[in-house]
C-alpha cells in the first residue's frame, strides 16, 4: 500500500481524521475563503517553480468560481511574496518525485546541485515562524529516500520561509488602505533560510509512526485525538467531540465527495 509523509503524519495527529480521509476516502467540499492557506501555498510554489507571478495567479484563481475584492487582495499578497522569493531562492530541480518499492511516495520541492552528485534539499513554506517545521520529520525522510534511490548525497536541508501577511480587507476599509498595510508589512522582508541539521533519529520516528498507522489499519481501530488544532480541522463539523466544553456540534452534516487518495 502506498504511503506519504502527510498520510503518516495525519494518522499521528488524529487516527480518526486519517480514517475519514484515507480509509473512507471522504473530503469536505473546497474551502473557498480567499485566505485558504493551501491555495495560497500552492500558488507560491507554482510561482517559484516557474519563476512566474502569472503562473501563481493562474493557480490561485483556478480554485474560485469568481474573484472578489478579498481575492484580489490575496493575489496582491502573493505578488509581494514572489517579488521577494523569486530573486532570493536559487534555481534547481523542482518537484522531484520519490517513489520507493516500500510504497513511499513524496515530492521534494527543490534540489540544488552544489557539486557532482551532491545536493542541497529545500522545502518551501509560506510562514513567519519556522519553529514547528524544525520539529518535523519531513525533510529528514526526504533526504533518506532521495539518497537511497539515487545514490546521491544530500549535503544540507533547508526550509525556505516566505514571509506571509495576514492583512485582511476589513469592513468599512477601502481596498487601497488594505494595500498600503500589505506594502508596509513587506517592507524590508526577505526569505529566511532555515538550515536543519539532519537527524537519522527523525527517520526512525517516522517509521515508528508508520507502523502505528499499519496497526490501526489492521485492527480497524481509529481513535479520536482532541487538541487545540481541532478547530482548524476540515472535518470538525463531521466529528462529534462529545466534550462538555465544546459547542461545535453538527447542525447540518457537511456534504462529502469521494476522492482518490493514496
Secondary structure, DSSP 8 states (H G I E B T S, - for coil): --B-HHHHHHHHH-HHHHIIIIIS-EEE-----TT-HHHHHHHHHHHHHHT-HHHHHHHHHTT-SS--HHHHHHHHHHHHHHHHHHHHS---EEEEEEE-TTSBEEEEEEEEEEETTEEEEEEEEE-S--HHHHT-SHHHHHHHHHHHHH--EEEEEEEEEE--------TT--HHHHHHHHHHHHTT---EEEEE---HHHHHHHHHHHHHHHHHHHHT-------GGGGG-TTTTTS----TT-----SS---EEE----
